[in-house]
Amino acid sequence: MEKMIETIVNAIQDKKGKDIVSLDLTGFDGAICSHFIVCNADSTAQVAGIADGVEEAMLEKLGEKVWRIEGQQNAFWIAMDYLDVVVHIFQTELREFYRLEELWADAPIKKYDYEL
């Protein structure tokens, strides 16, 4: 699990994703996965680029294919499902609007403001 999170975070950092956090949902009944990774970008092109970078890195480094991906059509918000880990890549203003992290405010959070 840690290797998966590290690979995803590194891929997001490589594409200059901002405000990267991971939320540990393992203690929550009914959570759809064990971890959410959330980040944002300033343009739809960057949102799409981050998603492509995550997909490439996961396949190359861990042999993991994305199980399901939503939002690629408009790239305002892309969700990538790796079963245990779900990656949310928002355009900055949408992340501020939806405040996804607040839905899981009790979850342990890790912030990545630096290179791993």
N, C-alpha and C positions, 0 to 999 in steps of 0.2 A: 504494500500500500504506500509506504513512504517513497519508494522508488517512482511509483506512478505520480504521486503529488509533485515530487521534485522535478520529474521530466516535464510535466505540464507547466509548472511555474517557470522553469528555465525557458521553455518555448515562448511563453507569454513575455518574459523579460527580453528575449531576443528580438521580439517585434515591438518593443517599447510600450507594452500594456501598462496601465496605470492602476495604482491603488489595489494591488493584488492581495487577496485574503483567502484563507481556507477556513471553513467552518467544519468542526468535527460534530457530526450528527449521530454518532454511534449510540449515544445514550437516550435517543428519542424514539419512542414507539411510533410507528407509522411513517417514519422518515423514508423517503424513496431511495436513499443511498446513504453511504456512511460519511461522505465528504462532499461539500460544495466548494468549488473554487470560483471566485468572482473577481472580475477585473473590468476595466473600461478603457475606451479609446475615443479619440476626438472625431473620427470620421468613419463612415461605413466601409471605406476601403481598408482602413486599419483594422476594424472589427473583423472583416473577412480575412485579412492577412494573418491576424492572430489565430483565427480558427484553422486556417491552412497550416500554419506553423505547428500548432498543437497536434493536428492530425498526422503530419509528417514525422514529428519527433516521436510520438507514441508508437507509430508503426516501425520506424527505423531502430529505435533504441530498445523497445520492449516487445515488439511484435504484436502490439495491441491495436485492433481496429475499433473505430468508433461504432458503437452499437446503433445509435440513432443520433441524427443531427437535425435541428430545427432552426429556421430563421435565415438560412443562406440566401433566400430570394431577395430580401431587402437589406439584410445585414445591419439592422438597427439593434437587434439583440439576437445573439446566436447561443443556443444551448446544445452542448455536446454531452452525450450520455455514454460513459464508460462503465456502466452498471454500478460499481462501487463508488465511483467519482463522477459527479456531474459538473461540467464547466459552463459558467455563464459569462459571456462576453457582451458587455453593454456599450452602446454609444453613451458618452458621459451624461448627457441630460436625462436619458432614460433611466440610467442607474440611480440618479438622484431622485427621479420621480417614483420608481418602484420600491426602492429601499429594501431590496431582498434580504439583506443581512438582518434587518429589524424583525423579520418574521421568525428568525431563529436567534433572537437576542440572548437567550440563555446558553447557546452553544459556545464551547471553547473556540476562540478565534486566533488565528495566527496571521500576522501581517508580514508581507514581503516587500520591504522598502529598499532592499539591497540585493546585490547579486549573490546567488547561492554558491 
